[in-house]
Amino acid sequence: MRTSLSELLATGKIILADGATGTNYFALGLTSGEPPEFWLDSHPERVTGLHQQFVDAGADIILTNTFGANRHRLKLHNAQARTYELAKRAAELARQVADACSRPVVVAGSVGPTGELFDPLGALTPAEAIDTFEEQIRGLKDGGADVAWIETMSAIEEVQAAAQAAINVGMPYVATCSFDTAGRTMMGLKPDGLAAVFAGLSVQPVAMGANCGVGASDILVTAIEMASTAANVGVPIVAKGNCGIPRFEGIEIKYSGTPELMARYADLAINAGVRIVGGCCGTSAEHLAAMRLAIDNHKTGPVPTIESIIQEIGPLTNKPPTDNDPNRRKSRRSNSQLSF
C-alpha cells in the first residue's frame, strides 16, 4: 500500500521513522572502512532484512542504504561512477519491503553530506554540490523512493544544495541537521535558524529537524528550540536521535540507551511538538518497537523542560546554546560524519 509522506502526515498521527543503519550493519558483520552501500551487491538480504526488522517493529518510514552514495564519498573507494546505480538499487530493495507490507510504509532516500568543504574553505562549489546530489536523488527516485531524506547536515550551503537538487529532480524532501557542537551544527547553524535556510527555495521541505548528534537528551532540547520557528512556517518537526550516549567497550562502540529510555524519549519528543520520531546511531529494532508502543499509548503532557529531560533521559552532553555563547563560530572541520 503505497503512500506519500505528505499523505501520512495529513492523518494527524505521530509517525515513526526507522533506526540506525551502520551500527546494525556492524552487528551483522560490516567491517570498519567498508562502505555500507557495497552490501547492496554483496549482501542484499542483509539490507532488506534490516528494513524488514524495522517495519516489523512498527516503522512508518524506512531509509535507504545510501547515506554515502554520492560521488565524493564513493570516490574514496574508486566507485564514484556507481552513484546512480547504487542509489537506484537501494531504493528498489527498500521498495520491495515497503510494498509487501499491509499498511503504508514510506521509502525515504537517505542523502548524507559529501564530506567536502565549500569554497572558500574548500573546493566544493554550489553548482557541483547540486549536480552531485541530483545524480544520487535521481537514482533514488527511479528506484522507487517516495521522498529524499537529507540528513546529518552541518553547512547551510550543503542543505540548500541538496534541497535544490531534490526540487530539480522533482522529489519532495525532508532535511535534518546534526546539532552536535555546543548546540549548533559544526558549521555554526542554530536549531531556530533551520527554517530560514529554505526561505529562498521554490519548494519547502515536507518536514525538517534534527538527527544524530550527541544523545537523546540533547536532541530533545534541539526540538524545543526549533518548534517555534517551525510552527511559524507550518513545517512538521523530525527528531531522529541517537540511542543514548556512545562509549567504547574495548574496540567497539556501544550506546547507553535501553528500549525503555528510547520509549521515554519518544514520549517527550511528542510533547515537544515533534511529528516524526525515530532513532539514529545505536537504535535497533528492539528500541524501535518500544518507541512504537510509546507513541501508540501516548498521553499528551506539557512541553518538556531541560530539567524534566535530564530527569527522564539523562544529562545533556552540550550546554544549551545562547546568543552570548563563545562557541558560536563556524568550524573549519569537514562535515564528514556518518549517520550510523
Sequence and secondary structure as in RCSB ss.txt:
>XXXX:A:sequence
MRTSLSELLATGKIILADGATGTNYFALGLTSGEPPEFWLDSHPERVTGLHQQFVDAGADIILTNTFGANRHRLK
LHNAQARTYELAKRAAELARQVADACSRPVVVAGSVGPTGELFDPLGALTPAEAIDTFEEQIRGLKDGGADVAWI
ETMSAIEEVQAAAQAAINVGMPYVATCSFDTAGRTMMGLKPDGLAAVFAGLSVQPVAMGANCGVGASDILVTAIE
MASTAANVGVPIVAKGNCGIPRFEGIEIKYSGTPELMARYADLAINAGVRIVGGCCGTSAEHLAAMRLAIDNHKT
GPVPTIESIIQEIGPLTNKPPTDNDPNRRKSRRSNSQLSF
>XXXX:A:secstr
    HHHHHHT   EEB   SHHHHHHHT  TT  GGGHHHH HHHHHHHHHHHHHTT SEEE S TT SHHHHG
GGT GGGHHHHHHHHHHHHHHHHHTSSS  EEEEEE   S  BTTTSSB HHHHHHHHHHHHHHHHHHT SEEEE
EEE  HHHHHHHHHHHHHHT  EEEEE   BTTB TT   GGGHHHHTTTSSS  SEEEEEETT HHHHHHHHHH
HHHHHHHHT  EEEEE SS EEEETTEEEE   HHHHHHHHHHHHHTTEEEEEE TT  HHHHHHHHHHHHT   
     HHHHHHHT   SS    TT TT S   S       
